[in-house]
Amino acid sequence: MSAARSSMPSPPPSHVARTSACEMRGSLMRQRMLLGLIGANIMGSLSPALFADAFAAAGIEGFYHLIDVDRLREKRLPKLLDAIKAAGFAGANIT
């Protein structure tokens, strides 16, 4: 066995990993998750309803926002994406 392998710590017991996973899941469930859809003429999208069901099933307080950019000039898209990040969105789909 090489010296590098012999000095590696042993993995934690399985109950430690499970506790950590449970704690992380509990932490996620206490947080709000902001997601969105960016695009033109999207106000009829079914995505908000689909995500509402998924959030409810997962026990997550989540919101899926429609961001309609009918009149947004293409050069302003980077500023919109910066604003979404600053607002705390976990992600957004662009169509």
C-alpha positions in Angstrom: 0.0 0.0 0.0 1.4 3.4 -0.9 2.0 6.1 1.8 -0.7 8.3 0.3 -3.3 5.6 0.7 -2.3 4.7 4.2 -2.7 8.3 5.4 -6.2 8.8 3.9 -8.9 9.0 6.5 -11.5 6.3 6.6 -15.0 7.2 5.4 -17.5 8.3 8.1 -20.0 5.7 9.3 -23.1 5.5 7.2 -25.3 7.0 10.0 -23.2 10.2 9.7 -23.8 10.5 6.0 -27.5 9.9 6.4 -27.8 12.5 9.1 -26.0 15.0 6.9 -28.3 14.3 4.0 -31.4 14.6 6.2 -30.1 17.9 7.6 -29.4 19.2 4.1 -32.9 18.2 2.9 -34.5 19.9 5.9 -32.5 23.0 5.2 -33.6 23.0 1.6 -37.2 22.6 2.6 -37.0 25.7 4.8 -35.8 27.8 2.0 -37.6 29.4 -0.9 -36.5 28.3 -4.3 -37.0 30.9 -7.1 -37.0 29.6 -10.7 -38.2 31.2 -13.9 -38.9 31.2 -17.6 -37.6 34.0 -19.8 -39.0 34.5 -23.2 -41.4 36.3 -25.5 -45.1 35.7 -25.4 -44.9 33.1 -22.6 -47.8 34.2 -20.4 -49.7 31.1 -21.4 -47.0 28.8 -20.3 -48.0 25.8 -18.2 -44.6 25.7 -16.4 -45.7 27.6 -13.3 -48.4 25.0 -12.6 -46.1 22.1 -13.3 -43.4 23.5 -11.0 -46.0 24.3 -8.3 -47.0 20.6 -8.3 -43.3 19.5 -8.2 -42.5 21.9 -5.4 -45.5 20.7 -3.4 -44.6 17.1 -3.9 -41.0 17.7 -2.8 -42.1 19.8 0.2 -40.2 22.9 -1.1 -41.6 26.4 -0.9 -40.9 27.4 -4.5 -42.0 30.0 -7.0 -41.7 29.8 -10.8 -41.9 33.2 -12.3 -42.7 34.0 -16.0 -40.4 36.8 -17.2 -41.9 38.0 -20.5 -39.4 39.9 -22.6 -41.6 40.9 -25.6 -40.1 44.3 -25.8 -36.6 43.7 -24.3 -33.8 44.6 -26.6 -31.4 41.8 -27.2 -28.5 43.8 -25.8 -30.3 44.1 -22.4 -30.4 40.4 -21.8 -27.1 40.3 -19.9 -28.5 42.9 -17.5 -31.7 40.9 -17.0 -29.6 37.8 -16.2 -27.6 39.7 -13.7 -30.8 41.0 -12.1 -32.1 37.4 -11.8 -28.9 36.3 -10.1 -29.0 39.3 -7.7 -32.7 38.5 -6.9 -31.6 35.0 -5.7 -33.0 32.8 -8.5 -31.7 29.3 -8.4 -32.1 29.1 -12.2 -34.1 30.1 -15.2 -35.1 28.5 -18.5 -34.8 30.6 -21.6 -37.0 30.1 -24.6 
